[in-house]
Amino acid sequence: MSSTEPHDTMERLERRVAIVTVIVPFVALALAIIHFWGNGVTALDLVLCGGMYVITAFGLTMGFHRLFTHRSFKCGGALTAFLGVAGSMAAQGPVLFWVACHRRHHQCSDDEGDPHSPHQFGRSFVAVLRGWWHAHMGWMFTHKTENYRKFAGDLLRERRVVRINRHYFVWIALGLLIPAVLGGLISKSWWGAFTGLLWGGLVRMFFVHHCTWSVNSICHLFGRAPFATNDESRNNALCAMLTLGEGWHNNHHAFPSSARHGLFWWQLDVVYLTVCALRILGLAWDVHLPSREQMAERAQRVGTANLSGEPSPS
């Protein structure tokens, strides 16, 4: 067997999983719309969809992103496991894959080697559309397998994280089973189980995917950049609202290790507020934040150094 064959096999598997990940939730959304058109949707289905959205979105934003990728805070084993499982239920790839891709994105942001930059095809209208598609989800169909030892070597040494990574498909199934079981038990019907699976499982997956993928695409194309960075990252309030604070993307690229992305008082960052609550309860510690001096220095480079009236980030 050639030394490249296992590598090629992994790439083919990743791309097939990506195709299923994109198509199945989209088909489920179409079915949900057809059913909604004639029958409406129950409050139970909406609660299951919203509740599972919050759980899996927190798994991605607080877990996969701020905890595992950037180590912006620390927490105990139980919370680490919960965030790892919740992030896996979002079906955006196993934790090692997600972390490796995102760390390489920061290393090469909007430059050669960035797995999902929208700025690779030129400046024309068609090129921008092509770049948006690539950054949003097209990159998953052409992506090369990451070197986990290079980009996620620290996580490979954590047995808890490796176990979560190994059982990725189990967690996806769990994320579908939970709303189906709850829907069936609460409604006392098999139909309730089906609509719970549809809305709380697959439709929820569709919304989580496209809201969080928008950070890769929209937040590198549209918005404001109050801090100097070496890329095209932008703050986008709508994306921030839909992703619990991830859309303050220029802030994040200016200070990648910060647990707080909404650095200004008007920038709502639900994930950071939750981390603060966990710190008060003694469940999170070593929370990383930029100093006012660091913020002012980066803001000065783009002529936005007036931080008067801003709350202390510490």
C-alpha positions as CSV (number, residue, x, y, z in Angstrom):
1,M,0.0,0.0,0.0
2,S,1.3,3.4,-0.9
3,S,2.1,5.8,2.0
4,T,-0.4,8.3,0.5
5,E,-3.3,5.9,0.4
6,P,-4.5,6.3,4.0
7,H,-4.3,10.1,3.5
8,D,-6.3,9.9,0.3
9,T,-8.9,7.6,1.9
10,M,-9.3,10.1,4.8
11,E,-9.8,13.0,2.3
12,R,-12.5,11.0,0.4
13,L,-14.3,10.2,3.7
14,E,-14.2,13.8,4.8
15,R,-15.7,15.0,1.5
16,R,-18.5,12.4,1.6
17,V,-19.4,13.3,5.1
18,A,-19.4,17.0,4.1
19,I,-21.8,16.2,1.2
20,V,-24.2,14.4,3.6
21,T,-23.8,17.1,6.2
22,V,-24.8,19.8,3.7
23,I,-27.6,18.0,1.8
24,V,-29.5,16.1,4.6
25,P,-30.3,19.2,6.7
26,F,-31.3,21.1,3.6
27,V,-33.7,18.3,2.5
28,A,-35.1,18.2,6.1
29,L,-35.7,22.0,6.0
30,A,-37.6,21.6,2.7
31,L,-39.8,18.9,4.2
32,A,-40.4,21.0,7.3
33,I,-41.5,23.9,5.1
34,I,-43.9,21.7,3.1
35,H,-45.4,20.3,6.3
36,F,-45.5,23.8,7.9
37,W,-47.4,25.2,4.8
38,G,-50.4,22.9,5.4
39,N,-50.2,22.1,9.1
40,G,-48.2,24.8,10.9
41,V,-45.6,24.0,13.6
42,T,-46.3,23.2,17.2
43,A,-44.8,25.1,20.2
44,L,-43.1,21.9,21.2
45,D,-41.2,21.7,17.9
46,L,-40.1,25.3,18.1
47,V,-38.9,24.8,21.7
48,L,-37.0,21.6,20.7
49,C,-35.4,23.4,17.7
50,G,-34.5,26.5,19.8
51,G,-33.2,24.5,22.7
52,M,-31.0,22.2,20.6
53,Y,-29.8,25.2,18.7
54,V,-28.6,26.9,21.9
55,I,-26.9,23.7,23.2
56,T,-25.1,22.8,20.0
57,A,-24.2,26.4,19.2
58,F,-22.7,26.8,22.7
59,G,-20.8,23.5,22.0
60,L,-19.2,25.1,18.9
61,T,-18.7,28.7,20.1
62,M,-17.7,28.2,23.7
63,G,-16.4,24.6,23.4
64,F,-14.8,24.0,20.0
65,H,-13.8,27.6,19.4
66,R,-12.9,29.4,22.6
67,L,-12.0,26.5,24.9
68,F,-10.4,23.8,22.6
69,T,-9.0,26.0,19.8
70,H,-7.8,29.1,21.5
71,R,-7.6,28.0,25.2
72,S,-9.2,31.3,26.2
73,F,-10.4,29.9,29.5
74,K,-10.1,26.7,31.5
75,C,-12.8,24.5,33.1
76,G,-13.3,21.2,34.8
77,G,-13.5,17.8,33.1
78,A,-17.3,17.5,33.2
79,L,-17.9,20.8,31.5
80,T,-15.1,20.1,29.0
81,A,-16.8,16.8,28.1
82,F,-20.2,18.5,27.8
83,L,-19.0,21.2,25.5
84,G,-17.1,18.6,23.4
85,V,-20.2,16.4,23.0
86,A,-22.5,19.4,22.4
87,G,-20.1,20.8,19.7
88,S,-19.9,17.4,18.0
89,M,-23.7,17.2,17.9
90,A,-23.6,20.2,15.6
91,A,-22.2,18.0,12.9
92,Q,-19.4,20.3,11.7
93,G,-16.7,17.7,12.0
94,P,-14.9,16.0,14.9
95,V,-13.2,18.2,17.5
96,L,-9.7,17.6,16.2
97,F,-10.6,18.3,12.6
98,W,-12.5,21.5,13.7
99,V,-9.6,22.8,15.8
100,A,-6.9,22.0,13.2
101,C,-8.8,23.8,10.5
102,H,-9.5,26.8,12.6
103,R,-5.9,27.1,13.9
104,R,-4.6,26.9,10.3
105,H,-7.2,29.6,9.3
106,H,-5.7,31.9,11.9
107,Q,-2.1,31.1,10.9
108,C,-2.9,31.9,7.2
109,S,-5.9,34.1,7.5
110,D,-7.0,35.4,4.1
111,D,-3.6,34.3,2.7
112,E,-2.3,31.2,0.9
113,G,-3.1,28.2,3.0
114,D,-6.3,29.5,4.6
115,P,-8.8,26.7,4.2
116,H,-11.8,29.0,3.8
117,S,-10.9,32.6,2.9
118,P,-13.3,34.3,0.5
119,H,-10.5,36.4,-1.0
120,Q,-8.9,33.9,-3.3
121,F,-10.7,34.5,-6.6
122,G,-10.3,38.2,-7.4
123,R,-12.4,41.4,-6.8
124,S,-15.1,41.3,-9.5
125,F,-18.7,40.7,-8.5
126,V,-18.6,37.1,-9.8
127,A,-15.3,36.5,-7.9
128,V,-16.8,37.8,-4.7
129,L,-19.8,35.5,-5.1
130,R,-17.4,32.6,-5.8
131,G,-15.4,33.5,-2.7
132,W,-18.4,33.7,-0.5
133,W,-19.5,30.3,-1.6
134,H,-16.1,28.8,-1.0
135,A,-15.8,30.4,2.4
136,H,-19.3,29.4,3.4
137,M,-19.2,25.7,2.6
138,G,-17.5,25.1,-0.8
139,W,-14.1,24.6,0.9
140,M,-15.4,21.4,2.6
141,F,-15.6,19.7,-0.8
142,T,-12.0,20.4,-1.8
143,H,-10.3,20.5,1.7
144,K,-7.1,18.6,2.2
145,T,-6.7,16.6,5.4
146,E,-5.1,18.5,8.2
147,N,-1.9,17.5,10.1
148,Y,-3.4,17.0,13.5
149,R,0.0,16.6,15.2
150,K,1.0,20.1,13.9
151,F,-2.2,21.9,14.5
152,A,-3.8,20.0,17.4
153,G,-0.9,18.2,19.1
154,D,-1.9,19.5,22.5
155,L,-5.4,18.0,22.2
156,L,-4.0,14.7,21.0
157,R,-2.4,14.4,24.5
158,E,-5.8,14.8,26.2
159,R,-7.5,11.4,26.4
160,R,-10.9,12.9,27.1
161,V,-10.8,15.0,23.9
162,V,-9.5,12.0,21.9
163,R,-12.4,9.8,23.1
164,I,-14.9,12.5,22.2
165,N,-13.3,12.8,18.8
166,R,-13.3,9.0,18.2
167,H,-17.1,8.8,18.9
168,Y,-18.1,11.7,16.7
169,F,-20.9,9.9,14.8
170,V,-22.3,8.7,18.1
171,W,-22.7,12.3,19.3
172,I,-24.4,13.3,16.0
173,A,-26.9,10.4,16.5
174,L,-27.4,11.6,20.1
175,G,-28.1,15.1,18.9
176,L,-30.9,13.7,16.7
177,L,-32.2,11.2,19.2
178,I,-32.6,13.6,22.1
179,P,-35.3,15.9,20.4
180,A,-37.0,12.8,18.9
181,V,-37.3,11.1,22.3
182,L,-38.4,14.3,24.0
183,G,-40.9,15.1,21.2
184,G,-42.4,11.6,21.4
185,L,-42.6,11.5,25.2
186,I,-44.1,15.0,25.6
187,S,-46.6,14.6,22.8
188,K,-47.2,10.9,23.6
189,S,-47.1,10.1,19.9
190,W,-44.8,8.7,17.2
191,W,-45.7,11.8,15.1
192,G,-44.3,14.0,17.9
193,A,-41.1,11.9,17.8
194,F,-40.8,12.4,14.1
195,T,-41.4,16.2,14.2
196,G,-39.0,16.4,17.1
197,L,-36.4,14.7,15.0
198,L,-37.2,17.0,12.1
199,W,-37.2,20.3,13.9
200,G,-35.0,19.8,16.9
201,G,-32.6,17.6,15.0
202,L,-32.2,18.2,11.3
203,V,-33.7,21.7,10.9
204,R,-31.8,22.9,13.9
205,M,-28.6,21.4,12.3
206,F,-29.3,23.5,9.2
207,F,-29.6,26.7,11.1
208,V,-26.6,26.1,13.2
209,H,-24.5,25.3,10.2
210,H,-25.4,28.3,8.1
211,C,-25.3,30.8,11.0
212,T,-21.8,29.7,12.1
213,W,-20.5,29.2,8.6
214,S,-21.5,32.9,8.0
215,V,-18.6,33.9,10.3
216,N,-16.2,32.4,7.7
217,S,-17.9,34.0,4.8
218,I,-19.8,37.2,5.7
219,C,-17.4,38.2,8.5
220,H,-14.5,38.3,6.1
221,L,-16.5,40.4,3.5
222,F,-18.9,42.7,5.3
223,G,-18.8,44.8,8.4
224,R,-16.4,47.1,10.3
225,A,-12.8,46.6,11.4
226,P,-12.0,48.8,14.5
227,F,-8.7,46.9,15.0
228,A,-5.6,46.4,12.8
229,T,-5.2,42.8,11.7
230,N,-3.3,41.1,8.8
231,D,-6.5,39.9,7.2
232,E,-10.0,41.0,6.1
233,S,-11.9,40.0,9.3
234,R,-14.9,42.2,10.1
235,N,-17.3,42.7,12.9
236,N,-20.9,42.0,11.8
237,A,-23.7,42.6,14.3
238,L,-26.2,40.3,12.7
239,C,-23.8,37.4,12.6
240,A,-22.9,38.1,16.2
241,M,-26.5,38.0,17.3
242,L,-27.1,34.6,15.5
243,T,-23.9,33.0,16.8
244,L,-23.9,34.1,20.5
245,G,-21.1,36.6,19.9
246,E,-18.9,35.0,17.3
247,G,-19.7,37.7,14.7
248,W,-17.4,40.2,16.4
249,H,-14.8,38.7,14.2
250,N,-12.4,41.5,13.7
251,N,-12.1,41.8,17.5
252,H,-11.4,38.1,17.7
253,H,-8.7,38.2,15.0
254,A,-7.1,41.1,16.8
255,F,-7.0,39.2,20.1
256,P,-7.5,35.4,19.2
257,S,-6.9,34.2,22.8
258,S,-9.5,36.5,24.3
259,A,-12.5,34.8,25.8
260,R,-14.4,38.0,25.1
261,H,-15.2,38.8,21.5
262,G,-17.7,41.6,22.1
263,L,-15.0,44.0,23.4
264,F,-17.2,47.1,23.5
265,W,-20.2,47.7,25.8
266,W,-22.7,47.6,23.0
267,Q,-21.4,44.4,21.5
268,L,-23.5,41.6,23.0
269,D,-21.4,38.4,23.6
270,V,-23.6,35.7,25.1
271,V,-20.7,33.2,25.3
272,Y,-18.5,35.6,27.2
273,L,-21.4,36.5,29.6
274,T,-21.8,32.7,30.2
275,V,-18.1,32.3,30.8
276,C,-18.3,35.1,33.4
277,A,-21.2,33.4,35.1
278,L,-19.2,30.1,35.2
279,R,-16.2,32.0,36.7
280,I,-18.4,33.4,39.4
281,L,-19.6,29.9,40.2
282,G,-16.0,28.6,40.3
283,L,-16.6,26.5,37.1
284,A,-14.3,28.5,34.9
285,W,-10.9,30.1,35.5
286,D,-7.9,31.6,33.8
287,V,-10.1,33.7,31.5
288,H,-8.0,35.5,29.0
289,L,-8.8,39.1,28.1
290,P,-6.9,41.9,26.3
291,S,-5.8,44.9,28.3
292,R,-7.0,48.4,27.5
293,E,-3.5,49.3,26.4
294,Q,-3.4,46.4,23.9
295,M,-6.8,47.4,22.6
296,A,-5.7,51.1,22.2
297,E,-2.5,50.1,20.4
298,R,-4.3,48.1,17.8
299,A,-7.1,50.6,17.4
300,Q,-4.5,53.4,16.8
301,R,-3.2,51.7,13.8
302,V,-6.6,52.2,12.0
303,G,-7.4,55.5,13.6
304,T,-10.0,54.4,16.1
305,A,-8.1,54.8,19.3
306,N,-10.8,56.7,21.2
307,L,-11.9,54.0,23.7
308,S,-13.3,56.5,26.2
309,G,-16.5,55.3,27.7
310,E,-15.5,51.7,27.1
311,P,-15.7,49.2,30.1
312,S,-12.5,47.7,31.2
313,P,-12.0,44.3,29.5
314,S,-10.4,43.0,32.6
